[in-house]
Amino acid sequence: VRGRIDVLVVRQRLWILVIESKSTKFDVMAALPQALAYMLDGSKSDKPRFGFLVNGREFVFVKLQPADVPIYGRSYALSIERKNELEQVLAALKAIGRLVLN
């Protein structure tokens, strides 16, 4: 998706990709390939890197563990439209913030 994804990098360990979808609704997973490419191209640290994909309605967390063959995992898509999931997103962001800033 060209021209539709904004990126914010925090300390080379936290990548936030926001999909702007004012007129067209994109699946939040459309940002995953770009997020992984950025995360793989980051610093050569052995610490895990985290990504956060957002499309305004859904949120997906991504974790990349650097290795000879990097391993990544992701959450299922959390939605602001489902009960208590926004609270889960905020709690996860808080926990990741503590990991990244320490």
N, C-alpha and C positions, 0 to 999 in steps of 0.2 A: 504494500500500500504506500504509494509515494505521495509526499506532501500532506499527509494526514496524521502523522505520529510525531508528537513532541517528546523530547527526552530530557531528563534531569538526572545528573550524576552527583551522588553525594559520596565523597571520599573514595571513589573507585570501587566501593563495595556495595553500594546500593544504587540501583538503576530504576528510575521511574519512567515508564512510557505511558503517555496519555494519548488516546486516539480521539481526535476531534471529529465528531460525526454529527454536525448540525443538520444537514439535509439528508444524509444517508446513514443508516445505522450499520456499523461494522461490528462483527463478532469480536469480543475482547481478545480472543485467541489469535486474531490477525496480527497482533503485535509480538507474538512469541518468537518467530524466527529472527526478527530484528533485535529483540531483547537479548536473545542468546548470542547473536553475532557480536553485539556490543560487550556483553559480559565476558565472552571468550577473548576478545581483543584487549581487555583491560590489563591492568598491571600484572606482573608475574608473581603475585603473592600466592601462598598456599592456603590462605584463608578463604572460606566460602564467600560467594557473592550472592546478592539478593536482588531480585527484580520484582516490580509491582506494576501490573498491567491494569489500566483503567479505561473504560469507555463511557463513563458517566453514569452507568447503570450497574455494571458488573466489575468485579475486582478479582484478579488472579495473582497469587504469590508464586514466585519462581526462586529456586535455590540452585546455584551451580557450585559444585565442588571441583576445584581444579585438580587434575591428575593427568597421567599420560593419556588416558582416554577420559575426558571430563564427563562427569555424571550430573544430570539435572533432574529435579523433581518439581512438581507444581501442584498447587491446590486446585480443587474444583472451583468453578466460577461462583463467587459469593455475590449476592444481589442485594441492592438497597430495597428491593420489593419484597424480600422474604424476612419474616420476623427474626430479630436478633442478629442478623448477619452483618449489619453495619457495625454493631458493637464488637463482633469477632474481628472485623477488619481493623478497627481502631486498636484493639488489644494486640493484634499481631504486629501492627506498625510500631506500637510502643515497644514491644519486645525486640523487634529488629533494630530499632533506633538505639536501644541500649547495647546491643551486640556491636553495631557498626561504630558507634561513637566511643567505645571503650578500647 
